[in-house]
Amino acid sequence: GLGSVAWQRAVLDEAHVIKGHRQATAQAAA
């Protein structure tokens, strides 16, 4: 249903933010 799609997208967006943050941290440390 629509709620399931919204939840799935929220999870994917959060995972993308975490991944991007890790990459930014790695670049700053390099």
C-alpha positions in Angstrom: 0.0 0.0 0.0 0.9 3.7 -0.1 2.1 3.6 3.5 4.5 0.8 2.7 6.0 2.7 -0.2 6.5 5.8 2.0 8.2 3.7 4.7 10.4 2.0 2.2 11.4 5.4 0.7 12.2 6.8 4.1 14.5 3.9 4.9 16.3 4.3 1.6 16.7 8.0 2.1 18.1 7.5 5.6 20.5 4.9 4.3 21.6 7.2 1.5 22.3 10.1 4.0 24.3 7.8 6.3 26.4 6.5 3.3 27.0 10.1 2.1 28.0 11.2 5.6 30.5 8.3 5.8 32.0 9.3 2.5 32.3 12.9 3.5 34.0 11.9 6.8 36.4 9.7 4.9 37.4 12.5 2.6 37.8 14.9 5.5 40.1 12.4 7.3 42.2 11.7 4.1 
